[in-house]
């Protein structure tokens, strides 16, 4: 290699590395059909909240905490104490932190300066021309991307079989809109761009004079301007890498966005050149949080410490003793916070009922094909690959399945005809009178709910006995359910049943990939009822009584109705048990609905929740996981009888029967990570709704079948709609980073964190808080970072009240 080639090679490597880092700074978003919660700060978890505020402030004009008055109200009311503020201040390592508690409180009382992103070339061009170039780019890019990503909504889909960059160039060279608006020669500019995305990125970086030190945040900013489209491209990269391949869509998007920048600089260079040089210089500057950003991070930490005090008091208070004799029923629910309300209600109906918490996919990573469907649904956490393939119905159902699939294809085609731009108005004109009665019944919430008639799922192909037995053992040990089985053990997945809601899948089970959880529950019930599997478990120390029946169920979180799949496992000897548990479940549903109705706006008692689920105009059928603030992995006796108000993920775990802490490692690296994604999606959608929120439901239109836009186009909106975190008057979700409480030896947790750098970073940088519970279930130690722990003061006042210092 010659000396002249070395700088060129290094420049190429710098460009590739910067583009890759920028791509990984973008969070993925799953399509509407299987949407799951995603941590919008996924690419920044190696940094502190204050540093991320500086980074996202530069590239997107974001503040990553709520306005100061939110904290000030809590300080004034005493909810955030001086002790909380002092502890948060003392634990901050930032150089620009306030010098004292008084200085911190003074800063908290002051208004926070408005944060502005560094301007792009499009922003500068808009300033001097009066033409809103950023909006035009968003509109033209969104119109193209909706067709490129279309999954059956468009009547005329974009051509497939080529990369995004090539597909966009084929369209952009014939799109005269930019030239009509004022960017003469844009189509020619695109046609003369390099044939490859990497070549275009290199050419533009040289043309607009961005040095290597400025590339990462500038490229990051370019992708952020594309909103949810960039996030959907990141999803494609995520899926590809999970399958062991790669995807270049996000790099293609970067090239497309840069071509716009180059064309605008060429058009307005005489007027914006000096300002652009100043912007580039700012991109070169290191990411350093300002004093105000540090203050905001401290206030956020103090708010979380205040919530942790309340949680610690709840956990330290006396609870209900778990029944030592055989439970009358055991019911395993998803760890989802909505299950906490129902579990508590069910236990109150009969104290001899034992409930358990476990991830809603029940340890089965199924790629499932429903009856009458051609789609393989990944009913598993998005962190994992499918381990088994399943389908609904047996060989006897094959003919009916094929016939139903044909009808389903016809229905999909009819649906595309109704939604397509060319035919939708004709559809309304022609069939409006026919649909009049349906529209009236939908508007009044009168239409019925179809009965569950999906045939039982089965493994396809079947697994051998050794594999089935090992799977059963793994799941039971992960559930800490290896002894004292009840006669009837419910395995309750969960889902929601709402209408006219593009985000409906987001109300289903995140552990099941945004689908409802009954398939996994039914598969596990069949596995654990298998006599051969049970016999194989005995040598492993798990002896399931012959009279124990595992029965799958589905908990509808919108209505708190529970469906039992009793026909899957016909058992004449358990009919009275099943009838009794149905009565208990109905009673628990009444209690649970009554509690949840108190939080929902316009909910006139528990009976209104069923109507809300059927009301096509209802923007808040349920609150989903709003309010989540804690994850607790411990035996149920630590939380039984204690009201956690539907704000805690509850995972049953007994470390004393966890050989080599394999289950503990699984909990920290899977359910805790998934819960952090949920918590931080709610956090981001609350503190930064303009970028990380889904916008206003009232303005939503589905685009491409994959996401929503507000109005008739532009950037795709990712994250939670505003109505999911706000009731119109106040926040219903307090943006608090999750407090993870685990009853296990601290040394074991430290060893696991030391082996898993990504998980450790979540705790080191306080995207999660970690606490170790003592033998009484109290929050006794706080993880302080660097694999060290700090003891917490848990004592009793003379009057017997608990005094807990967080």
N, C-alpha and C positions, 0 to 999 in steps of 0.2 A: 504494500500500500504506500502510495506516495504521500509526501507531506501535504500536498494540496488537497488530497482526498480526505485527510483526517478531519479538518474542520467541517466539511460537508457531511461526513458520516456522523459526527457528533451532533450537528444541527438536526439531522434526521432523527437520531435517537432522542434528543431533547423534545422534539415535536411529538414523537410517538408516546413518550412517557407522559408528557403533559396532557395529551389527549386522553390517554388511558386513565390518569388520575382524575381528570375532569368528568369522565364518564362514570367513574365509581363514586364520585361525589353526588351523583343523582340517585334518588331513591326509586325503586321500581314501583309500578302500579299494575295490579292484576286486572283483567277485563271484568266487566260488570257481571258476567255470568258466574264468575267464581272469585269475586273480590274478597280479599283478606286485608286485615290491618297491616300497615307497613310503617316502620320507623322512618319518618321523613329526614332524620338526621343520620341515617345509616352510614353515609360516607364520611361523617365527622365524629364518630364516637371515640376516636383516638385523641380528641381535643376536649378541653373543658367548655362549659356553657359560655363563659365570657369570651373565649377564643372563637367559638362558633358564632357568637353574636358579631364579632368583628369580621369574620369571613363572610357570613351571609349578609351582613350589612353592606359590605363592599360589593358583592355580586348581585344582590337582589333587594337591597334597601329594607331588610327585615330587622325587626326586633324580635328576640326569642323569649321574651317574658311579657307578662301583661303590663298595662300602664301602671304608673306608680300609685295612682289613687286606689287601686285594688289592694295593694299591700298596706297603704296608709290607713285604709278603713279597718283592716285587721289589727294593725298596731294600735289604733285609737280605741278599738273595742276590747283589747287585751287578748284577742285570739292569738296574736303573735306577741310574745312577751319579750322583755329586755333580755331575759336569759336565752331565748331563741336567737335573737339578733347577735348577742355576744358570742354564742357558740358558733354561729355561722361566720361571723367576722374572724374569729380566731382560727378557724379551719381553712381560711382562704389564703392561698399562697401568692396571689397576684400582686405585683409590685405597686400597682396604683390603687390599692384598697384604701378605704378611709382610715384615718389614724386612730379613731376612737369610736365608741358607741354613740356619743353625741354627734360626731361628724356623720356617721351613718344615718342616724335618724333625721338629721338636717337634710341630707341628700334625698332621703326617702320622701320628704315633704315637698321637695322641689319637682317641677315638671321635667320630664325627660326630653332632651333635645330630639327633634325629628331625625330619623336616619334616612339617608339618601344613598342609593346605589351609585357607583361610578357610572357616568353616562357612556353609552355605547356610541358607535358612529351613527347609528340610526337615530339615537336621541339628539346628538349634536346637529344632524342634518334636519331634524324636525324643528329645532330651535331657529335655524337660519332660514328655513323655507316656509314654515307655517303649515307644512304637510305632515300629518301624523304617520311617519314612516314605521315606527314600531307597531302601530295598530294594523297598518297595511300588511306588513310582514306576517303578523299573527294571523290575519284573515286569509291571506293567500296560502300560507303554509298549512293552516288548519284545513282549508278546503281540499288541498291535495292529500294531506295525511289521512283525512277521514276516508277517502277512497282507497288509499294505499293499504290501510289496515282493515278495511271493511270485512266484516264476518257475516255477510248475508243480508245487511239492511239495504244497501244500495242496489238499484235496478241495474245500473251500469257500473260494475266494479272496475277498479284500476287494473291494468295488465299485471299479471304475476310472472314469476320466473326471472326477475332481475332485481338487483339490489336497490335500496332506497335512493341512493345518489343518482344512479342511471335512470331510474323511473322518474325522479323529480326533473332531471334535465330534459327528458323527453316531453314533459308537460310544460315546463317553464320556457322553453324555446318557442312555444306557441301561445303563451299567455301574454296578451297585450295590456293587461290591467296596469302593471307598473309603469309602462310607457305612457299610457293615457293619463295617469296621475301626475307624471312629471319626471320619470326616470328613463330618459331617452336611451335607446340602445340596450336595454336590459336583456332582451332575448338574445341579441348578438353576443353580449358579454357572457351569458351562460353557455352559449354554443361554443365559445372559444375557450372555456375553462378546461382544465385538464380532465382526461377521461376517467381518472380514478379519484376517489375521495382523499386519499393520502396526498396525491399530487396537488389537489385543490387546496388542502390545508397548508401545505408547505408554500405554495405560491402566494396565497393570501397573507400568510404570516410575514413573508418577505415584503410584499407590496405595501402593507399597512405599517410596517416597521415595528413589530412587537418582538422585543428581545426575549430570550429563553426564560429569564427570571420573571417575566410577566405572563407567560403563557398559561400557567395553571389556572389562576383566578380569572383571566380573561376568557379562556375556553369554558370554564365552569359557568361564567356569566352568560355566554352565548347559549349554552344548553338550558340554563334556567329561563331564558326568555321564551323558550318553546313550551314551557309549562308541562301539562300532563302528557303531551306527545313525546317529549324526551323521556318521561318516566315510563311510558309504555314501551319505548325502545329499550330502556334499561331492563324492563321485565323480560324482553326477548333475550337479552344477553344473559340474564340470570338463569332462565330456563335452559339456554344452550349450555352454559357452563355446568349446570347441574347434571346434564346428560353427557358431559365430557367433550363438548364441541365449543364453538364460539359463534358470535353473531356480530356483524359490523354495522347494524342499523344506526346505533348511536353515533358512531364515527361519521357515518354518512350524513346524519343530521347536522353535525358540527360543520362539515364541509359546506352544506347548503346554507347554513346561517352565515358563515364567513363570506360566502360569495355575495350575499346581500350587503355585507359590511364593505367589501371591496368596491362594489359598484357605487355605493353611496359616497364613499370617500373620493372616488374618482370624479363624481358629479359635483361635490361641494368642497373639494380640498382647499380651494383658495380662501374659503370663509371659515373653515374649521381646523385647519392644519395645526395651529398653535395650541388650540384647546385639546386636540387629540394627543399631542405630545405630552401635555400635562397629565392627561388621563393615563397614558402608558406609564409614565413615571410613578403614578400612584399604584398601579398594578405591580410595579417592581418592589414597592415597599413591603417589608415583612408584615405578616398578620399580627397585630398587637391590639388587645382590647383597650378601649378608652376607660377613663375613670368611671363614666356613667355606665358603661357596660359591665364593669366589675361590680358596681353598686347594685345593679339589677340582678346579677347572679347571686350576690349575697342575700338580697331580699327573697329571692326564690328559694334559696337554701333554708332561710329562716322559716318561710311558710311551710316547707316540708318538715322541718323539725317540729313545728307546732302540731302538724297532723300526726307525726310519729309519737308525740307525747300522748295524744288521745288514744292512739292505737295501743301503745304500751299499757295504758291504764285499763283498757278493755281486756287485753290478754292477761293481765295480772289479776284481774278480779276473779272471784270464785265462779266456777262454772258448773255444768251438770256432769254428774258421773256417768261414764259410759256403762251400759249394762254388761255385767260379767257373764251372765248366762247367755244361752243361745238366743240371738235376736229373733223376733217374730218375722222380720223381713230385713234384708239388706238391700239398699238401693244406691247404686253407683251413678253419680252424675258427672258431667263435665266440670272442670275447675272454673269455668266461666263464672263471672261475678253474679250473673242473673240466677245461677243455680243456688247461690248462698241463701237467697230469700226463700226459695222453694224448699231447700233442705231443712232449713230452720222450721218452716211451717209444718213439714211432714213429721219431723221429730216431735213437735209439740202436740200433734194429734195422738201419738202413742209413743211414750218414752222408750219403749222396747224396740222401736225401729232404729236401725243403725244406717246412717248414710255415709257414703264415701265420695271422695273427689279424685278424679283422674282425667287426663287429657281426653277430649271427646272422641278422638279417633280410636280409642281403646287399644292402642298399640298395633293396629293393623293398617299397614300402608297399602291401601287398595286402589288400584286403577279399575274403576267400576263402570260397566255399561248397564244402564237402566233398561227395563222392559220397553220395547218399541223405540229404542234410541240407537243412533249410530255413534254417539259421542262417548269417548272414554273420559270419565270424570275422575280426577285425581283427588280422592277423599283421604287426604293426608296432609300433615304440615308441609308448608312450602319449602322448609329447610331440607326435606328428605326426597328421595326417589321412591317410586312405587316398588313394593316388594312382592305383591301378589296381584293377579288379575281376577276379577270377579264379574258376574253378570246376574241379572235377576231372572228367576225361573229356571226350571229344569228341562230336560229333553222333551217332556210331554208338552211344554209350552212353546216349542219351537215354531210350530205353524202359526199359532196366534201371535207370536212375537213378530214374525215376518210380515203378517198382514197389518199389524199395528204400526210397524215401521214405515210401511208404504203410506198409510194414512198420515203419519207424523210428517213425512216429507211433503205431502200435499198441503198440510196445514202450514208448514214453514214457508212454502212458496206463496200461499195465500197471505201469510203475514207480511212477507216482503213486498207483495203487491200493495197491501194497505199502507205500508210505511214509505214506499219509494216516492221520490220527489215528483215523478211524472204522473203517477197513478193515484196518489193519495187523495187528491181533491175529487177526482172522478169517482173514487170509491165512496166518499162521503155523499156526493150528489146522488149516486145510484142507490145506495143502501141505507141512507140516513133514516128514512121512515121505518125500515125493518128493525133498526137498532134502537128505536126510540124507547121501547120498554126496557131494554137492557141498560140504556143510559140512565133512565129514571131509577131503576133498582140499584145500579152502582152508586149513583149520587146519594141515595138514602141508605146505603149499606145493607141492602136487603138480599143480595144474591147469596146462594148457598155455598157451602164448602164441600168439595168432593171428598168422599170417604177414601181412606187409604186402601188401595187395592193392588199395590205393587207386589208381585210374587216374591217369595223369600230369595235373598241372594245366595249364591254359591260360589265356591272357588272354581275357577276355570282357567287352566287345568287344576285338578285336585292335587293336594300336596300329600307326600308320603307320611306315614304315621309318626316317624321320628321327628320330622319337621313340624308337624302339627302339635305334637306333645311339647317340643321345645318352645314353640310360640306360646302355648297356653301357660307353661311355667313362667316364661319371661313376663307375660302380662300380669299374672297373679302376684308375682313378687314385686313388680313395679307398683301394683296397687296396694301393697302391704296386706294382701288378703290371702293368707295361706292356712288359716285355722278358723275354727268356730263358724263354719258356714251355716247360714239360715236355711230353712226349707225352701224359701223362695228368694232368689237373688235377682233384683232388677238391674239391667244395664241400660241406663237411660241416656241416649243421645239427645241432641236438641237441635231445633230449627225454628224458623219463624214462618208465619203464613199471612202475608199482607198482599194488597193489590195496588196496582198503578204506582209502583215504586221501583225506579231503575236500580236503586241500591239495595234491593231486597236480599241479595246474596250476602251482603255485609252483615245482615242480622242472623245469618246461619252460624255454623260452627267454624271458627278460624282453624281449629285443629283438623278439620275435615276439608280444608282447602276452599272454604266458602260455600260448602254444601251442608245439608242437614245430616245429622249423625246416625240416623236409624240403620243405614246399611252396615256400618261398622259394628253397631250394637248387635244386630241380628247375626252377623257373621261370628262374632265372639260367643254369643249365646249358643249357637250351633256347635262351635268348637268345644266349649266347656261342657256341653251335654253329651258329647261323644263318649260312649262307654270305653272305647279303646284308648282314647286320650286320657281319661280318668285313671285307667289301670296303669298307664305309663307314668302318671304323675306320682303314684304311691312310692316308688323307689326314690323319688326326689324329695320326699318328705311332705308332700301335699296330698292329703287324703280327703277327697270330697265325699261327703256322705251320700249313700245311694238315694236318699229321699230329697236331696237338694236339686232344685230345678232352676236353671238360669233362664231368664225371660227378658227379651229385648223390649224397649219402650222408646217413645219419642216425646220429649218435653217441648211443647210449643211455648216459646218464651214470650210471645205476644199476648196469648190468652191464658197461659198457665194450665192448659189442658194437657193431659198425658194420654197418649195412645199406647195400648199394650198389644204386642204382636203374639197373642196367645196361640193363634193357629199354627205358628211356626213350630212349636214344641207341644203338641197335643199331649196332655197328661190328665187322665181322669182323676187321679189321686190328688191333684192340686187345684181342682176347680173351686173348692171353697176358699182356698188361700187366695186365688186370683180375684174372686168376687170381693173378698175382704179388702185386698190391697187397692182395688178400684175405688172402694168407698173412702179409704184413707187418702188416696190421691185426689179425689174430688174435694174432700174437706180441706186438704192442704192448698188446693187451688183457690178456694174461696179466701183463705187467710192471705195467701200470697198476693192475689189480685187486690185485695183490700189495702195491703201495704203499698203496693206499687201505684195504685190509683192516687194516693196522696201526693205523689211527685209529678204526675202527668197533668199538663194544663187541660182544663175543661173535662176532666175525668169525673163523672158524677157517680162515684162508687165503683165497686169491683165489677158490677154488671156491664159497665160501659167499655171495658177493655175488649170484649168480644166484638162489639160494634165498631170500635176503632180499627180492628184488624180487617174489617170488611168495607171500610169507608175509603173509596178511591180518592177522596179529597183530603185525607188525613196525612199531614206532613210529619206527625210524630206518633206513629202507631205504638212505639215503645221507646225507651231510652237506651236500649242495647247496653253497652258497657260504660256509658257515661258515669263518671264518679269513681272509676276504678283507682285505687290508691295503694293496695297492698297485695302481696303474694305470700301465702303462708303454707309451708310444707311441714306438717307435724301430724301426730295422731289426732283424730277428731275430738278426743276428750279435751284438747287444749282450747278448742273454739266452741264446743257444744254449749248451747244455752246462752251464748253471748251474741248480741246483736251487732253485726258488722255492716248492716244497712245496704247490702248488695254492692259493696265496694271492695270486696276482697276475693282474689282467686284462692281457692282452697284445695290443696293437694294432700291427700292422706300419705303419710310417710312415717315409718318407724325405723330409725337408724339402727336399733338394736338387733334387727333381723336382716339388715342389709349387708350381706357378705362382701367384703372388699370395697364397700361403698360404691358399687356399680350403679345402683338406683339413684343415689345422691348425685353422681356424675351425670346421669341421664337427666335428672330434674334441672340441674344448673345449666346444662347445655342445650336443652330443648324447651320444656314448658316455660322456664324462666325467660328464655330469649323470646319466645312467641309472646308471652305476656308483656315483655318490654316493648315489642313492636306495637301491641295494642295501646298500651299506656302512652307511648310517645306519639302515636298517630293522633290520639285525642289531645295530647298536649300541643302538638304542632297545629292542629286544626283550630285550636282555641286561641293560641298566642299569635299565630301568623296565618289567619284565615285567607288573606288575599293570595297567598302563594301555596300554602300547604292544606288549605281547606277546599271543600267541594263546591262552595258558593251557595246560592239561594235556590232551594228546591223549586220554588215557584217559577223560576226562569229556565229550568233545565230542559234540554232536548238531548235525546240519545243520538250519538254520532258514531257511525260505523259499526254500531252494535257493541262497541267496546268501552265507551265512556260517555261523559256528558259535557256539553258546552252550555254556557249561559246565553240565551238568545239564539241567534241563527248562525253562529260560527265563532271562529277565533281559537284561542288555546283551549285544550281539553282540561277540565278541572279534575284534579285528583284530591283524595282526602275526604274528610267527612263534611257533609253539608252543614251549613250554619245552624239549621234546625235540629241537628243532632247534638249540639253542645250548648245551645242557648234557647230559652223558652219564650223569647220575645221581650223579656224584661230583665233577665239576669242570666248569668252563666249557670248551667246545671252541671257542668263539668269543671271542677277545680283543677287547673293544670298543675299536677303534682307528679314528680317523677316517682316511680314505683318503689315502695319499701318492701324488700324481700326478707321474710323472716323464716328461718329454717332451724328446726330442732335437730342438731347434729354436732359432733365435735368440730371445733374451729380448725383444728389441725387438718382434718379431712377436707374441709372446704378450701383451705389455703392450698393444699396439694392439688386439688382439682383446678383451681384458678391458675395455678402456676403452669399447668399443662395446656390451658386453653386461653391463648392470648386475647382472642376476640371477646370472649366472655369477661375476662379479667378487665379489659379496657372499659367495659360498661360500668363496672364498679369503681375503678380507679378514677374515672373522670365524672363520676356521680350521675350518670344517666340512669343508674339504679343505685339504691342504698341497700346494703346487706347487714342483717342482724342475725346473731345466733341466739336461739332461745335456750334457757336453762332447763333443768329437770322439772321445774314447775311450770314451764311454758311461758316464762317471762322474757321480754327482750333484755338480755343481760349484757350482750357485747355488740358493739358497732364495728363494722369493718372500716379501718382508718386508711387503707391504701398501703401499697408496698408489702402486702401479705401480713399486715399487722392489725391488731384488734385493740379496741379501747373498751374497758369495762364501764358499764353504765350504773348509775346509782339507783338502785331499786330498794326502797326502804318504806317503813310504815311510820306515819305520824303518831303521836300519843293518842289521838282519838280513833286510831285504827284505819284512817284513810291512807291510801297509797300515795307516796311521793316519788315521782319518777323524773330523773334528770336525763334529758336526751342530749 
